[in-house]
């Protein structure tokens, strides 16, 4: 027989809606943290998709330290 419409709506409200609301809240929270952290000179944290965390230095430190390094050795074919 046909599924009752009220039953489908209850399942939607109990399962799908809270997950979607949680997703939206996490999007807003990430946007809030990004906007508040744009002007700080602290170390930025970049979280990749496979749950590993990479610490990025402030832009000024990265550009100054990057220019002071020696260039890599020249490529020699084997």
C-alpha positions as CSV (number, residue, x, y, z in Angstrom):
1,X,0.0,0.0,0.0
2,X,0.8,3.6,-0.1
3,X,2.9,5.2,2.6
4,X,1.1,7.6,4.8
5,X,2.1,11.3,4.1
6,X,2.1,12.1,7.8
7,X,4.6,9.2,8.4
8,X,6.9,10.6,5.7
9,X,6.8,14.1,7.2
10,X,7.6,12.8,10.7
11,X,10.6,10.8,9.4
12,X,11.8,13.9,7.5
13,X,11.4,16.1,10.6
14,X,13.1,13.6,12.9
15,X,16.1,12.6,10.7
16,X,16.7,15.0,7.8
17,X,15.9,18.4,9.2
18,X,18.3,18.2,12.3
19,X,21.2,17.1,10.1
20,X,20.6,19.9,7.6
21,X,20.4,22.4,10.4
22,X,23.6,21.2,11.8
23,X,25.3,21.5,8.4
24,X,24.0,25.1,8.0
25,X,25.2,26.0,11.6
26,X,28.6,24.6,10.8
27,X,28.8,26.7,7.6
28,X,27.9,29.9,9.5
29,X,30.4,29.1,12.3
30,X,33.2,28.5,9.8
31,X,32.4,31.8,8.0
32,X,32.3,33.6,11.4
33,X,35.7,32.2,12.3
34,X,37.1,33.1,8.9
35,X,35.9,36.7,9.1
36,X,37.1,37.2,12.6
37,X,40.5,35.6,11.9
38,X,41.3,37.6,8.7
39,X,42.9,40.5,10.4
40,X,44.8,38.6,13.1
41,X,48.5,37.9,12.6
42,X,48.3,34.6,14.5
43,X,49.2,31.3,12.9
44,X,46.4,30.2,10.6
45,X,45.1,26.7,10.8
46,X,44.1,24.9,7.6
47,X,42.1,21.7,8.0
48,X,42.3,19.4,5.0
49,X,39.5,17.0,4.0
50,X,41.2,13.9,5.4
51,X,41.2,15.3,9.0
52,X,44.9,16.3,9.1
53,X,45.8,19.8,10.3
54,X,48.5,22.0,8.8
55,X,49.8,25.1,10.5
56,X,50.5,28.0,8.2
57,X,52.8,30.8,9.3
58,X,51.7,34.5,9.0
59,X,52.2,35.9,5.5
60,X,55.0,38.3,6.5
61,X,57.0,35.6,8.1
62,X,56.6,33.2,5.2
63,X,57.7,35.8,2.6
64,X,60.7,37.0,4.6
65,X,61.9,33.5,5.5
66,X,61.2,32.2,2.0
67,X,63.4,34.8,0.3
68,X,66.4,34.1,2.6
69,X,66.7,30.4,1.8
70,X,69.2,29.1,-0.7
71,X,67.9,28.0,-4.1
72,X,67.6,24.3,-4.6
73,X,70.5,22.5,-6.3
74,X,70.4,22.4,-10.1
75,X,68.7,19.4,-11.8
76,X,71.2,16.8,-13.1
77,X,69.9,14.1,-15.4
78,X,71.0,10.5,-14.5
